[in-house]
Amino acid sequence: MSLEDYLAQNSATWLKDDGPESDIVISSRVRIARNLRGRIFPMLATDQDKQEILEAAARAAKHSALSKLGPFELFAMRDLSEVDQQVLIEKHLISPGLIESSGGAVLLRPDEEVSIMVNEEDHLRIQCLLPGYQLETTYRLADQLDDGLEEMIDYAFDEEKGYLTACPTNVGTGMRASIMMHLPVLVLTGHINRILTAVTHVGLAVRGIYGEGSDALGNLFQISNQITLGQTEQEIIGNLHGVARQLINHERTARQHLLQTNRVLLEDRVCRSFGILAYARQIDSKEALSRLSDVRLGIDLGIIRGVSAGILKELMVATQPGSLQKAAGQTMTPEERDVRRAALIRDRLRADPSSSLQ
């Protein structure tokens, strides 16, 4: 599959499919950091060092132990335009840090459930991304990929410290597990800060839609482990699972309580956002995500009918600057993007002809 196919397709599994608890959990992700024994970390490596890492990763991807989990295509960041790089970030296939690396590249699988970044902060970053609440399944897939790579690559490992990484906070298992959650009513009722503060007190991190340093746009939050040293992979998954179940229950309870105690407020908010999206002629990405969050909530609660519940996931990517420009085949000013974004959303709502408000 060519890069154009990856950038153009809307068939990424985590975007098009629903999973368990998909009314609240958007996706589950596991990322594993690994480095090659005896090799300088990317931040200090020469271009030649990085090229050798790239070649080692490419060979490993073709080895039978890993190819059975593929196929994979290798794309070097230096060969991509800024818009192409941005689309890969928006689709959560690479991190912003990868494009800053002179020797950065990514191995992609066609279904986009798997991406392996090469020469980011670490030599290898294995990422698996599945729809809904599938932490265990996501971990098992990441573990298979890790084992497949290790058959061809000698990892940097210490018997006492575990896997060695460029950042000390990743030493140990080298694993970050996360779930992306849609928590609109906890935000609306003002309970979110208290709950998320409690989450951080049990060793988990709360980040925005694009990870560290990003905002929680569209009431979307990423919850992940902070500790990788001194815990097994199963312990990390178990701790995150326990907190995730509580957050799911809190959000569901808050939704039902608001429906029972102030249904008019909830319906007004949802219907206003639906109306704005259905008729707006320009809208920025922040407002679009906020309104789409309201619409998705309305769909989940039966206030809006005939609109696919996948609209939030689909459009949270398609309405981003890189994706808009890639689809248009041209660079655009922010104002032009706002106009095109509004038109895209209007067209998407018209694509569900039976859509209606309760």
Buried (B, 14 or more C-beta within 10 A) or exposed (E): EEBEEBBEBEEBBBBBBEBEBBBBBBBBBBBBBBBBEEBBBBEEBEEEBBBBBBEBBBEBBEBEBBEEBBBBBBBBBEEBEEBBBBBBBBBBBBBBBBBEBEBBBBBBBBBBBBBBBBBBBBBBBBBBBBBBBBBBBBBEBBBBBBEBBBEBBEBBBEEEEBBBBBEEEBBBBBBBBBBBBBBBBBBBEEBBEEBBEEBEEEBBBBBBBBBEEEEBBBBBBBBBBEBBBEBEBEEBBEBBBEBBEBBBEBBBEBBEEBBEEEEEEBBEBBBEBBEBBBEBEBBBBEBBBBBBBBBBBBBBBEBBEEBBBBBBBBBBBBBBBBBBBBBBEEEBEEEBBBBBBBBBBBEBBEEBEEBEEE
